[in-house]
Amino acid sequence: MLKFNLRRGASLVSLASVLTGMVALPVMAQDVTASSDDGVQEVVVTGFRLQNRQAMIAKDNDERIAEFMTGDELGQQPDYNISDSFRRMPGVQTEFDEDEGRFVGIRGLDPNFTVGALDGSTIATSERGNRQLNLESVPTTAVKRLEVFKSRTPDMEGNAIGGTINLVTRSAFDKRGLYWVGSAFIGMGDSQDIPGKGYGRDSDDGVNYRFDGTVSTTFGDADQFGVLFTGAFSRKRRDQERFVPGGYNLTNGVPVQASHLWSSYPNTVDRYGGTLKLEWRPMETLTTALTSTYYIQADQELRHSHQLTRGAVSTDPALTSGNKARVTTAGGFVRFNDFPIDKPLTIVQGSADWTPDDNNVVKFRAAYSEASFVEASNQLQYNLATSAANAYNYTINDGIPSAVLDNSATFLNPFNYKFNSYNPYEDDSDEYITEASLDWRFNMERGDYGWGFGAGAKTRDLTRDFDRFQNVYALASGQTSTLQDVLMPTNYTSVNATTPQLFIDFDKFLADKNANPSKYILNAATSNLNRISNDYVVNEGVDAVYVQARHAGERHSLIFGGRYEDTTTEIDGYRVNGSTVTPLSRKGNYNNFLPSAVFSYNILDNMKFRAAYYEAIGRANPSDLGTNESLNQTALTLSRGNPDLKPRKAKNYDAAVEMYLPRKSGMVSVAVFSKDIKDEIYSMTLGTTTIDGAQYTITQPQNVANASVSGLELSFVKNELDFLPGLLSNLGLSANYTRLHGEAELPNGVRTDRLNRQPAHQANLAVFYEDGPLKARVSYAYTGERYTSFSTSDPATNRYDKPFKQVDLTARYNLGRAQIIGEVRNLTDEHRENYDQYGVRDLNYFGRQLWLGVAFKQ
């Protein structure tokens, strides 16, 4: 059901006409630097206005419903992370990892429904068991334009229920001859209180810095050769504080949490890499390119955790009622983890674009992409026994719990914490993609009128290889070890804590282990089982063909056709039965025909109506397909992945009206959409199977549910508020707002009024000022409340993020070929909050980032 019914398309035209009156004001003349041969003045636009203008030109020119973000004359975009920048587009959500963007979702859908490409070639991702595209390692200076396609034509990937994002790299032919641009910044985070020098980190807090640059040249007797290199390096150091309560239980109506967990994260993040592009244009009708891209994000994080666990809760109403409770016994632990996480991304691609005549275009692409996620952790834990000496008085106010111990000295005595476990582990997830495509288009380019046709084919092979091992150590008989042996001296108190936090000095533990090799005994049997019991490989092959037709005139364009995709999967893993591991191979296959139609019509010279219908799929996550079989011989249950899973299927409806001011100095856009999604995937108990004569009940992912999402998207840009007096006329404004409504059917008959990870409201606002050499911008990003998990048994434990608001500030001063730039990220020091209906489940603090730098160009 459409909450924003597409039959209201006619009313969009009326609404756009009203909004036209808001922006169709006298346009203040831009800086004029020259006159062309025909006497028309040449307009020079720079900075934030240039970014807006280029994005509006791209949006107007494209025949699909799409959004664009471009770099300015320095190649700068609003953020220093690709995922961060996407959140500033209407209808696009960014999933954050602490203080920076990580994944991109479109129109309220899970990031697993977003397909990503670099210059049209699929980008590998390796976020362990899912398909979420990780772009946090790629700086915004690495590309010249970000593209989001919300509708699709037959030549585009079918696995795009949410949409498609494409990163467009620069070309040496963008600027003939020698061209270079670069920047250098130093910065500081204001969250630096946590002790952080230790194992794996040679320094704690300090100055942050980032550098990037692009250089290109064309050469040859006709400038037919081009070489371009863009590179970047950054180091960011900052601390993170988290308060993560466990789940709640009601006693006398008081929600009492299972545990108080304080976690402190000193963290260093290094990003570096670049793109090398070699181009050859032997004639105007043929362009070839060979591009190699490599970026890596390397985290070096220490995680210090201290937990107080709940014991028995008094049922005496005098002690437990209202917002307070008496917890009579409690234990706890102190834990150390280090997380040296490497996330490299490699893309190598070759392309050839040939235009043999005025009507035909042939494009060939071949690419290889590889991504890894390698997380190795030394996990060491000391436990505090449950004891009446650790009893505490509990209160909860505004959903935030607090515990005041009867005797904090007992809780803080390191001799009371006994060695529990040392379990170093490593997760290594790798994805490899090879693909090739061939496309032919006849009379289908912009400006071609009449009938046009296109066809093409694509083949892709994807391999996801997941390996995990964990060694398990225990104290040898007769040996003792307490937290006192490995204690890091500190008086640090974590956020929302009532006592100081105890820290493990892992270097001390490692020295003790190495000096006393017989003190800690490796459980060889369990460790060896861990090395293979969680390993599996998913191979996915996709072969696709498509045909499309186009009819265009001076005011209209219609593209329609269909795409056929045949998908095969092959899983290599294991069946785990106690300590017995048996190799196992499974296969699956499905195919889909996906029709689509995209229409645009110029109502006026500066007003455009668009409509689209398309079908798309959302392939199952590798973990849903390939998780190993696990037998429980006591309960006679079998849990496993499901290689026979079919993809989710969606019917998508779109309509939009766009109005542009002269010279792309402003824009109003109104869009509505609806997505009807079938065959959503959940893990269910379904059926039985017989193994070695015993009948096992099967639990595995199934296509069992449906969902829908609809929305309204509004965008407004005015590069100059020229109706304001004096210097205020140099102000500009860009804003967008998205209203989303979702519905989902969960297992056990549970229904929800929104989708997981879908906010109801999202907005961006940027106010910028440009006058001579001075440019400044304040940007505000808002993401409304959104659920992060649903329970099919107890809706009160559904978890949700509270609304998050972030303000960023950028100021520049032009010194000719150089600009001095200052940036403040998270100006108002916001933090993230996650709750269920009883109280807080995660408070996440990460502070501000401040940067000062210089950018320069040829």
N, C-alpha and C positions, 0 to 999 in steps of 0.2 A: 504494500500500500504506500502511495506517495504522500508523505507529509507536505511536500512542496510539489503539488501536482503539475505535471508538464502541460496540462491543458490551460494552465495559467500563463502560457508563453506570451499570449497577446498582451496581458497586463504588464509583462516585463518591458514591453516597448513603451507603454505609458509611463512606467516608473522611470525608465531611462530618460524619457523626455523631460520629466520633472527634474531629474538630477542634472540634465543638461543646463537648466536654468541656474543651477548652483555654481557651475564651473565655467559657463560660457561668458566670462567676463573679459574685459579688455586684457590682452596678453602683453605684458611688459616686454619691450624689445630686449633681446639678448645682446651680448657683446658682439659688435660687428667688426670684423677684422679685414675683410676684403670684399671685392665685387667680382662676380664671375663674368665671363665674356658676354653673356646675354643681359647683363645689368642687374641680375637678381643678387641680392645681398647674401653672402655666406655667413651662416650663424655658427658661432663656436660655443659649444656647451661643454662644461667640464664637471668633474667631481660628482656629487650625488645626483645632480640634474642629468648628467651624462648617463649614469647608470639607469635612471628611470627612463630616459628617452630611448636608449637602446633596447630595454626590455619591452617597452610599448611597441616599438617598430617590429620586433620579433613576434610579439603576440598578434599584432594586426596582420602580419604577413602569413602566419601559419594557418593552414586550413583546418587544423584540429583544435579542440578545446585544450589550451595549454597555458603554462606560466613560464616566465623566463627571468633570470637574474644574470646581469653581466658585470664585468669588471669596469672600473673607470679608466682614465687615461694612464693610471699607474698600475693597472691590473689588480687593484685592491677591491675587495668586497667587504661586506659589513663584519665578517667574522674571520677567525683564523682556523676554522674547521669547516669542511664542506657540509657536514650534517647540520651544524649550527645555522648555516645560511639558509638551508632549505626551509627552516621553520618560519621564515619571514614571508613566505608566499601564502596566498589564500588557500585554505583547504589542505595544507600540508603540516603534518605534525612531526616533531623530532623527539625520539626517545633519548633521554639523557642518561649518561653514566656520571653520576655526581654533577660536576659543573660544566660538562661539555656534551655536545650532541654526539650520538652514536649511530642510531638507526633512523630511517625515514619512513613514516607512514603517510598515506594519502587518503583524504576524505574519511577519516575516522577508522580506517582499517588497520589491522595488525601489520607491522613492517614486513612480516613474512609474505604479504600480498603485494609488495613493491619489487619490481624487477629493475635492475640497474645496468647501465652500459657506459662505456667510455668510447666516444666517437662511434657509437652504434654497435660496439662489440661487448658481449656480456661480461660483467665483472664477477669474478669468483668471490665467494665469501666463505668463511669457515667458523661461524659462531657456534661451534660444537654441534648440537643436534638440530639446529633450525636453519631457515633460509634468510634470516635477517641480514641485510647488506650493511656491512661495517665500513663506514667512510671516514671514521675519526682520524685515520692516519694521513688523509689527503688534505693539504692546506688549500685555502680558496685561491691562492695565487697560482696554483698548478693548472688552472683551466681559465678559459676566457668567458665561458657561459655555462650556467646551470639551466637545464630544461626539465620541466615536469609535464608529461602528457597525460591528461585525464580521460581523454577518449582515444580510441585506437582505430587504425586503418588496417587492412588485411596484411600489409607488409610488416606489421609490428608483432612482437612476441605475444602469444596467447596467454602466457602465465602472468597476467597483469590485472587482477580484479581491482586492486587499488589504483594502479597506474604505473607508468614507466618514467624513470628518471634517466637523463643522459648528461654526461659531462663532456663538454666540447673543448678540446685542447686548441691551443694557438697554432698558427701556421706561419712559417717563414714568409709566405707570400702575402700575409696581412700587411707587412711593412717592407717594401722593397729596399734592398741594400742592407746596411748594418743597422741593427736596432738593439737597444738594451734598456732594461729597467730593473730596479732592485730596491730593497729596503732592509734596514737593520734596526732592531728594537732591543731595549733592555726593559725589564719589568720586575715587579715584586708582588707576591701574594701577601695579603694581610692575615692569613691563617697559618701561623708558624709556631704555635705554642707547644705542640706535642714533641717529646723527645724522639729524634728520628735517626741519629747516626748509629749505624749498627750493621748487622750482617747483610752483605750485599750492597750497602750504600756507603760510598766513601765520603759523603758529605750530607749534612742535614739541610737546613734552609739556606738560601742565598739568592743572589740575583738571577732572574730568569732572562732568557734572551732568545731571539729568533732572527733568522736571516733568510732572505729569499731573493732570487734573481732570475731574469730571463734574458737570453741573448740569442739573436737570430741574424742570419745574413742570407742574401741571395747572390748567386754568382753564375758565371757562364756568359757567353757572348750575347745571350738574350735573357739573362737572369733566369735560366730554366732550372737551375739547381737551388735548393734551399736547405739550410741546416738550422735547427732550433734546439736549444737546451734550456730547460727551466729546472731549478733546484731549490731546495729549502732545507733548513735545519732549525729546530727549536728545542729548548729545554724549559720545562715548567716545573717548579717545585712549589708545593703547597701541602698543607695538612688538612685532613678531613676528620670530623667528629661525628659519631653516630650513636644514638640511643635506640636500641632495638628490643623492645619488650616482647616476651613470648605471648602465646595465646591466653585468652581470659576464660575464667570460669566464674559463674555466679554463686556466691554464698550469701544468704540473707539479702539477695538483691544487689550485692556489691560485686562489680566485676574485678576479680583479683587475677593478676597476670601470673603466668607460669614462671617467669624469670625476668630479671633486669639484666640486660646485656649492654655494657659500655664498650664501644670499639673505637680505637684511635688509629688513624692511618697517615703516617708520614709517607709522602709519595713524590717520586720524580718521574716525569714523563718526557721521553725524548722522541722526537719525530724527525725523520730525515728521508730524503730521496729526491727523485727528479724524473724528468721525461726527456728523452732524446728522440728527435724526429728528423728523418732524412726524406726529402721530397724531390721529385723530378717531374717537371712539366715540359716534355719535349715539344709539345705543340699546344695550342690553346684548347684543343678538344680532348686532351688526355692529361690527367694528373695522377701520379702514383705517390705513395708514402709508405715508409716503414717506421713504425713508432715503437719504442721500448719505454715502459713506465715501471718504476719501482719506488714504493714507499713503505716505510715500516714505522710502527709505533711500538716503542719499547718502554714498558712500565717497570719501575722498581719500587714496589710498595711493601711496607711492613704493616702488618695488622696486629695490633695489641688489643686483646679482648679480656674483659674481666666480667664474670657473670655471678649474680646472686640468684639462686634458684628457690622456688617456692616449696615450702614444706606443707604441713597440715595447717588448714585455716580454721580458726575458732568459729564455732556456730553460735556462741553466746551473743545475743543481740546487743548486750552492753559493750562488747568488744568489736563486733562486726555488724555494721549497719550504716545507712546513709552513704557516705563516701570514704569510710574507713574500715579497716579490718585488722585483725591480729593474726599474724603468721607465726606459729609457735616454733616451728623447726625449719631450717633451710640449709642448703649446701651451696656449692658454687664451683667455679673453676677459673683459672688463669690460662690463657692460650696465646701462643705465638704462631703467626704465619708470615712467611715472606712470599711475595708474588712477583717474581721476575717474568712478566708476560710479554711475549713477542708476537706481533701481529703484522707480518710482512704481506705485501700485495705486489704481484708481478703481472704485467700485461704486455704482451708482444703482439703486434698486429700489422698486417700488410693490407693495402687497399689500392684499388685502381678504379678511377671514374673516367668513363669514356663517353664522349658525345659525338658520335660519328656524323650526325647531321642535325638540322634544327629541330627534329621531332623525336629522336631516339636518345635514350640515356641508358648506359649499361654500367652497373656497379658490382664490383667483386670485393669481398672482405674475407680474410682468414685471420684467425686470432687464437692465441693461447693465453690463458689466465690462470694464475695460481695464488691461492691465499692460505695462510696458516694461522692457527691460534694455538700457541704453546704456553701452557701455564704449569710451572713447576713450583711446588710449595713444600717448605719444611714445616710440618704441622706438629707442634709440641704442646702438650697440655698437662697441667697439674690440677688435681681435684681437691676440693674442700669437702669433707664429710658432712652429712646432715647432722646438725647438733642443736640442742636447745640453747646453747650459748650464742647462736646466730639468729635467734628470734628477732622479729622486727614489727614495728607499727607501720601499717600500710595506709596510704591515702591516695585518692585519685581526684584531681581537680581539672576540669576542662579536658578530660580525657587523658591527662598526663599523670602517670603513677609515680609515686615516690616511696622510698623505704628508709626508715630511721631505725638503725640497729640498736638493740639493747646494749650490746658490747661491741663496738666497732673494732676494738683492739683485737678481738678474736678473729674477726673477718679479715683484718689486715696483717695478721701474724703469718709471715711466709713459711714458718715451720709447720703450720697446720695444713699446707697444701702438699699433697703427696703426688709423686710421679704417676701419671695415668697412661699416657701413650705418646709415642713418637712415630708418626705415620707419614713420612715424606711421600709425595705422589707427583705424578705428571699427567696432565691431559694434553694430548697432541691431536688436533683436528686439522686435516688438510683437505682442500678441494682443488681439483684440477679440471679445467674446461678447455676443450679444443672445439672450434667451430669454424664453419665456412658458409658463405652465403653468396648467391648470385641473383641480382635483380635487374629486370628490364622494364623500362618505362617508355611509353610512346605518347607524345603530346600531353604530358601530365605535369609539366613544370608550371610554376607560377607565371601567369601571363599567357599561357596557352589556352585558346578557346576551342569550343566544340568538344567532340568526343576524344577521350584518351584511354589507354589501356596499360595494364602492367601485370607482370607475373614474376614469380621468383621461387627459389628453393633455399632451404637452410638445413644444415645438419649440425648437431651438437652432441658431444659426448662429455658427460660430467661424472667425475668420481669423487666421492666423499669417503675419506679414510679416517676412522676414529680409533685412536689408541689411548688406553689409560692403564697405568700401573700404580700400585701403592704398596710400599714396603711397610711391614708391621713389626715394631719392636716392643719388647717388654723387658722389665727388670729381671735380671737373673735371680735365682733363688738366693735368699739371704742378703741381697743388696737393698739399699735404701737410697732415696733421693727426694729431697724436698725443694720447694721453690726457693728457699734461702740459698741453696747451692748455685742458683742461676739468676738471682735477683738483680735487676737493674735499679740502682738508687735513683729515686725521683720523688718529687712531691706533687706531681701533676694530678689535678682533679678533672675528670671528664665532664662533658655537658650533661646536665640533669642528674648528676651523681651527688650523693650526700657524704661520700668518703673519698679519699684519694684512690687512684687506680694503681694496681700492682702491675709491673712490667717484667717480662722475661728477657734476659740478655742471652740471646741465642748463641753468641760467640762463646760465652762461658759454658753452655751446655755442650757445644761441639768440642771444645777443648777437653772437657771431662770425658766425653765419649771416646775421643781419640786416644786419650791417655790411659783409659781403662777399657780396652776392647772387649773384655769378658763381662762387663757390667750390664750392657744392654744386648739382649739376645734377639736376633732376627727370627721371626716365625717364617721359616722357609716355605712351608707348605702353603700357608695362606698368601704369602707374598707372590709365590709362583702362580697360584691360581688367579690372583689379581692382575697378573700381567697379560692374561688372554681373555678372561671371562667377560670383559666389557668391550672387547675389540670387535669392530665390524666394518665392512666396506659396502657402500652403496654405489652401484653403477647405474647411471640413467642415460639413456640414449633418446634423442628427440629428432625426428625427421619431419620437416614441414614443407608444404607447398602452398602457394596462394595465387589467386587471380583477383584483379580489381579493375574497375572501370571508373572513369571520371568524365563528368560533363561540366563545362564551365562557360560562363559568359562574362560580360562586363560587370555584372552585379552579383552573380551567384557561382557557387561551386558545389558539386555533389560527388563524393567518392563512396563507392559501395563495392562489396565483393565478399569473399570468404577465404578462410585459412583452415587448412587441414593439418593436424599435428598427430603423429603416431609416436607413442612413448612406451619404451620398454624399461623395466627395472630388473636388476639382478643383485641379490644380497648374498654376501659371504660373511658368515659369522659362526656362532657356536650355540650349542645347547648345553646349559650348565645344570648339572644334576648333582648337588652336593659338591664333592671334590672332583667329579668326573666331568670332563669337557669334551664334547663331540663336535667336530666340524659340521657345518650345516650350510646348504645353499638353497636359495628360494628365488623364484622369478615371478614377475607380473607384467601385464601389458594393458594399455588402454589407448583409445584414439578419440579425437574430438574434432568436430567441424564447427568453426566459429565465424558466423556472419557478422558484418558490421556495415554501418552507413553513417557518413558524416556530411552535414550540409551547412553551408554558410550563405548569407544573403546580405548585401549592402542596402539597408533600408534608405540611408542617406549616404552622401559621400564620406561622412565621418561617423556613421552609425552602422553597426553590423549585428545581425542576428545569426546565431549558431544553434544547431541541434544535432544530436548524435544518438545512435543506438548501437550497442555492440555487446557481444557475448565474450566472456573470458573465463579462464580457469585459475585455480590456485592449487598448485601441486603440494602434496603432503611433505612434511618435514622429513629429512633423512632419519631422525630418531623414531618417527612414527612408522617408517618403512622397515628399518633395519635393526632395532634393538634386539639383542640376543634373547633366545628362549631361556627362561628360568623355571625349573621344576621345583615345586614344594611337595615332597613325598608324604609329608604328614597331612597337610591340608588337601592334597591332590589337586593342586592348582597349577596352571601353566600361564605365565605372562610372556608376551612376545610382541615384536613389531609385526606389521601386516603389509607384506609386499603387494597384496591385491587391492590396496586402497586406491580408490578413484580420486581424482582431484575435486575440489569444490568447483561448482559451476555458478556463474553469475550472469544475469541479464542486467544491463546498465543503460540508463536513460539520462540524457543531458540536454539542457537548453541554456542559452546565454545571450545577453545583449551587451554590446560594448560600444562606447561612444568616446571618440578621441578629439582632443583640441588641436588646432592648427600647429604644425611643426612638432607634433607629439609632445606638447608642453603640459598635457594633462590627460586624464582618462577616468571614465566611470565604467565599471563592469558589474553586471548582476548575473549570477548563474544559479541554476537549480539542478539537482541530480537525484537519482534514486538507484539503488543497487539491491537486487533480489538474489540472495546467495543460497544455494542448495548444497546438500551433502557435506555440511561442516563435520569436522573430525573430533571425536572424543573417545577416550579409552572406556571400553565397556566389557562386562562379562557376558559372553554369548557363546553357547554351544559347548560341546565336549569333544575330546579326542582320546584315542586309546594308544598308550605308549607302554611297551613291554608288558602288555596284559592288564594294565591299570588304566582306569578312565579318569581323565583330568578335565577340570573345568577351565575353559580358555578365557583369559582377559587380554584384549588387544585393541588397538585403535580401530574405530569403525566410522563409516559415513552414516551418521545417525541424526543430524540436526540441520536446521535451517536458520537463516538470519537475514536481516535487511538493514539498510542504512540509507537515509536521505538527508539532504542538506541544502542550505542556502549560503552562497558566497557573495560578498560585496567587496568591491575594491574601489579606491578613490586615490587619484594622484593629481596634484597641482604643483608644478615645479616652481611657480612664483605666485605668492598671494598678493598680486599687484593691485588689489582693491584696498589694501592697507596703506596707511600714510607713511611717508618718509622711509627710514631704514627698515621698517617692518615689512615693506614690500619685497625685501630680499628673502623673506621666509618662504619655505616650501613645505609641503605636507604630502605624505603618503600614508594610507591606512587601508586595512582590510579586516573583515570580520567574517567568521564562519559559524553558522548554526547547524548542529548535527543532531539527528535523532536516529537511534538504532533500536532494533528489537532482535532478540535471540531466543532460540529454544535450546535448553540444556537437557542432558539426560535426566531421567526420573520425572519428566513432566514439568521441570522448572522453567519459567519464562523470565526474561529480564527486559527492562525498558531501555537498555543501551548495550553496545558491544563492549567486550573487554578492551581496555586501553583507549576507548573512544571518549573524548571530552564532548560535552554538550555545546560549549562555547570556546571559541578561540579568536584572538584578535592581535593585530600588530599596528603600531602607530609610530611614525617617524616624523619629527619636526626638524628641518634642517635650515641652515642660514648660509648664504653665499654672497659675499660682497668683496670684490677685488681679490686680494690674496687670502682672505680669511674664509674658511669653511668649517662648519660645525654641525653636528647632528646628535640629537637625543632620540634613542629608539626604545620603545616599550613593547614587550612581548608578553602576552597573557595566554595561558592554557587553563581551561576550567577543570573542575573536578572530573576525575575519570577513574573507573574501576580498574584494578590491576589483577584481581582474581575473583572468581565466583565459587561459592560452595553449593553443591546440589543437595546438601542435607541441612545446613544451618545458614540461612541468609544473613544472620547477624554477624557472621564471620567473613562476609564479603569484604575484600580490602579495596581501598580507594585512595588515590592521591588527592590531597586538597589542592585548590587552585594555586598556580605558581605564576608569579609576576617578576619580570626581570627588566631592569633599566640599564642600558649601555650608553656610553658617551664617547664621541669621537670629535676631536678638534684638529684642524690642519691650518698651517700657514705656508703660503706659496712663496718660495724664494727663487723663482725662475725654473730651473731644471730640477730643483730639489724642493721637498716639502718637509716641514717639521710636523710630526703627528703625535698627539697624545690620545690615549684610550683608557677608559675605565670600564671594566666589565663587572656586572652585578653591582651597580652603584649603590643600591639601597641595602646590600648585604642580606638578600633573601636566602631562605633555606627551604628544603623540601620536606613535606610531611605526608606520611602514609598512615591511615587509620582503618579500623573496622568499626562496627557499630558500638563496641564497648569502650574503645580507647585507642591511643596511639600505638602503631606497630613499628614505625621507623621515623626518627627525626635525623635529618642529614644536613650537616653544616660544612661549608667549604670556603666561605669568605669571598673577598673581592680580588680582582686582578687589575693591576695598574701597569701601563706601558707607555714608554716614551721612545720615539724613534725618528728616523729620517728616511724618506723615500726619494728616489732620484731616477731620472730617465735621460735618454739621449737628447 
